[in-house]
Every structure is written in C-alpha cells, then in structure tokens.
Amino acid sequence: MTAAWPRATYQVGGGAAHVALIALSGQRLPDPLPISRTKHGMPDDGLGPESVALVARDRSDDPDGFIERVVAPFLELINTDLGESAAAFALTAAHAYVIEAELDDPDDLGHVQAAWALAKCVCEEGAAIVIDVYAARAHLGHDIAQLDPERAFDLMHEVTLFFDEQGDGTLAAWSLGLVKFGRPDLVILGVDPDSAAATAVVLRDAAALLAAGSILEPGASVATTAGQMLAVSRFENEKAPVVAVDGPALVLSPM
C-alpha cells in the first residue's frame, strides 16, 4: 500500500488546492496509460486519486494554439531550468499531457502525490519534460521517471523560492507553489542581500507549516526556528511589483 502524505498540523478552513503539471513528449503515449499504484506511488487511500485528471493535447489538432497556449508561456522557464536544448525540444514537441488536481481544503496531500504518480508514469513511457505550473519549475522527464514511489513528502520539490532586487537595493523574497496545499504564498520584503540565505530558511520553514496544514491569516504571528516573531499581513502587489505571485499572498515582517 501507498499511504497518502499526511498533514500533521491540518486545520479546517483552508482554500482549494490546485496542482497542474504539463508533460511534453515527442511521441504519442499509450492510451490507457499503464498506471500502477505500487510502481508509480499512487496513494491507496483518501480523495487524492479521485481528484486527478489527465488530458492529452496534440499539436496536430491546433499547431498555432499548441505553441501559443501550451509551450510559449513556459519556454523561458524551460530554458532557465533545463537549458537551450530542452527549450528547443519543447518547440518541437508533438504531444502534451496535462495533469491537474483540484480538491477543496484537503486534509492530506494525496492529490499532490497522485499527480506526480501520473507524471512518473507518463515520463516512463517517454515524456521528456514536465512543467510544474504553480511552482514555476521545469523537470527533465528522466528525473521524474526516477522518482521513488515510496518517497516521503519533500517540500522543496513542490515549492520554489524566488529572490529579486527592489529599487532600494534590498531584496524581495517569495514562494510559489503553496496553492497546491490550499494555502497562500509567502512574501518577505526589504531583505538585506547578506541575509538572503537566512531568509530562504525562514520562508522554507513557514511554507512547511502551511504544507503541513497550518493556517496563517493577516493579524497573526509566526515564530521562526531562531525564535524571531514575524507578523502576518496581506500582500499588496503595488507595494512590490517585482514579486511575481499568482493570487493572494501573505507578507511576513519582523515584529
């Protein structure tokens, strides 16, 4: 049996969780796919497997639309994460397999697990690139095919941390991917460049709390592992337009 990844501090009241993966392939894959709970890590319990759907899209059906809507929005991401040869392949891919999961306020992470189980199967059958839409990250198909079906939950496989310079020379830091857990992404502003590594740890630890099921709301506070207290407030994009979050986010600020 493959148990669903648990949420150790789950609190009722979170939002809908969304996962979206796009696998690009040069060849048509088997239909139906030979998905195996044991081989690919599909959880046996919970609502996760029922929440996942896979839709195949073929370039030949709409060549221009395939490039414009499936490939082009992620081409720079693929080039940055995987290199020019992967980006060149993406432009020639003949098939895309879109894996999506949506579950309202899930009390475990079986939906995330189930999405990657499908992606692992697709990559074993020949898909070359997988785009994790909400985490803004691209993976080689070979790496996804090699995922251990019995692995434990790995936050940093699901969430990406970004840093960018603001006009005053400080950095803005933020997460992408927490919508997979029905939670808002996190932002820290005014980061001294020399403190970037420490800030990454703070973001990671706060993201781990949310992935585990905790809820943070404006007006609350959260303690870092170093004992510092951070105030939680609503993020307003006009105050830091460099921050590229999609949807609501929370700012963590020293108290």
N, C-alpha and C positions, 0 to 999 in steps of 0.2 A: 504493500500500500504506500501511496504518496500522500502524506498529510498536508493540508493547506498550511501555508506560512501563517503563523499566529500574529495577532496584535496584542501584545502583553498588557498595554495600558489603554485598551479601547474604551472610549467614551461615546455614548449616543449623542447625536447632534451634528455630525459632520456632513459634508456635502456629497454629491455624486462623484464617484471615482471613474476616471476615463483613462484607458490605455489605447494607444494607436501605434502600430508597427507596420512598416511598409517593406516588404521583401522584394528585391528586384532580381529577375532571372533572365538569362538568355534563352532558356528553353521552357517549354510548357511542362508543368509538373503533373504527376499522376492525379487523377480525379476518380474516386476519392483518395485523399492522402492517407498513407498508412500510419495514422497516429496511434501511439501506444502509451497507455498510462505509465507503464513501467519504464519503457525505453526513453520516453521524452519528458517525463516528470509531470504529467497531467494529474492534478490532485483528485483523490477519490471522494473527498467529502466537500461539503459547503456548496455555495452557489456559483463559485468561480467558473467551472467548466460550462455551465449553462449561460453565462454572461458573454461568452466569447463567440465572435463570428468571423469568418474568413470570406472575402470576396476577391475573385480573380479579375484582373483587368488586362486586356490585351492591346498592345499598341496598334495592331491591325484594324481594330474596331474604330479608332479615332486617333490617328497618328499625331495630329496637332494637339489635341486635348490631352493625350497621354503625356507629352513632353511638358505642356504648359501647367497642368494641374498635378501631375504625379511626380515628375522628375525635377523640373526647373526650380520649384520652391526650396529644394533641398540640395541643389547642385553645389553651392558654396560650402555648405556643411559637409558634404561628402568629400569635397576637395580638401578641406581643412583637416578633417579627421582621418581620412584614408589615403589622400594623395591624388595626383593628377590621373593616374591610370584608372583608379576606381571611378573618378568623375567621368572619364572618357567612356568607361563601360556603361555607366548609368545612362548616358546619352544614347547608347545603342541597345539597351535592354528591351526585350520584346514583350515581357510579361511582368506584372506587378501583382503581389498577393498582399492585400490589405487586411490586417488582423486588428480587430477592435473589440474592446470590452467596456461595458458600462454597467455599473452596479451602484445603487443608492446606499450610501453610508455603510460600506461593508465592514463586518466585524472580523474578517480575516483577509489575507492577501492572496487568496486562491485565484482571483481574477487576473492578477499580475502573473502569477505562476502559470496559469493556463495559457495566457497569451504567449509567453516565452516557450511553452511546450509546443505550441503550434509553429512558432518561428523556428525552433530547433528542428522539427520535422521537415519544414519547408527547406531549410538550409541543407539538411542531409540529402534531400532529393535534388539539390542543385542550385538553389538561390545563392547569389554571390554577395549581396549587400542587404543589410537590414537597417532601416532608419527608425529610430525611436523618436517619434514626433514630439511628444511633450517634454522629453528630456533634452531635445535638440542635440542628438548624438547619432553617429553612424557607426555600424559594426561590420566587419567582414563576415560573410556567411560562414566561412570556415570556423571562426571563433564561436559563433552561435551554435553551430553543429556540435562543437566540442563541449558545450555546457554539461556539467554533471547533473543528471536528472534528480539526484538526491541531495543537491546542494542546499545549504541554508540560505535564507534571505540575505542579500548583500545590498545595503542601501546605496552604495556608490555605483552600483551597476544600474540603478533606477533613476538616480538624481544627478544632475550636473551642476557644478558651482562655477559661476562666472564672476570675473572682475573686470572693471573698465574705469578709465581715468575720468574724473569730473573736471570742470573748468577751473576749480581752485587748487588742483594738483592732488587732491585726495582721491581715494578710490571708492567706487560703489561696488558692493558685492551682493550677489543674489543667487537663489536656487531656481532650477527649472525641473519640473517632474513631480512635484508634490500633489498635483491633481490626480495622479494615479491612485492616491490614497484618500481622495476626497478632502484634501486639505489645501489651504492657500500656500503659495510660495513665500519665501522669506527674503527680506532685503536688509542690508546694513549699509549705512551711508557714512561719509566722512572718515573713511579708513586710511590711516597712515600707511603708506606703501611698505614701511618696515614691519608693519603688523599684519600683513596680508596672510601669512601662514597661520597665525593665531586666530585670525578672523575666520579662515576657512574651517578651522576646528569648531569654532562656535556655531557656524552655520550648519555644519555636518551634524553636530550633536542635537541642535534644535530640530533639524529635519528628521533625525532619527526618532525623536519624541513623537512627532506628528505621524510618521510612518507606523509607529507602534500603536497609534490610536488616540493619543492625547489630543486635546483641543486647545488652541490658543486663540484668544479674542482680544480686540482692542480694549485697553484698560487693564489687562492682566500683566503679570510679570513672569519671568522665567530665569532660573539660575543656571549659570554656566558651570562646567566641571571645575573651573578655577574659583568658584564661589562668587563671581560677579553677578549682580542682578541686572536684568535687562527689562526695560519697559516695552510693551507691545502696543503698537498703534497701526492705524490703517495707512497703507502706502498710497500716496498721491503722485501719479506719474509726472505731472507737470513740475514737481519739485526736483526730479532727477530723470529727465527724458532718456538718459543713456541706459537706464535699466530696462531690459527687454523682457518683461514678464507678460504673459498672456492670461489675463483675468485678474481677479482680486489677489492682493498680496499684503503681507504684514511687514512692518518695519520693526526691527529690534534695535533699541537705543540704550546706552548706559544710563542707569538711574543716579 
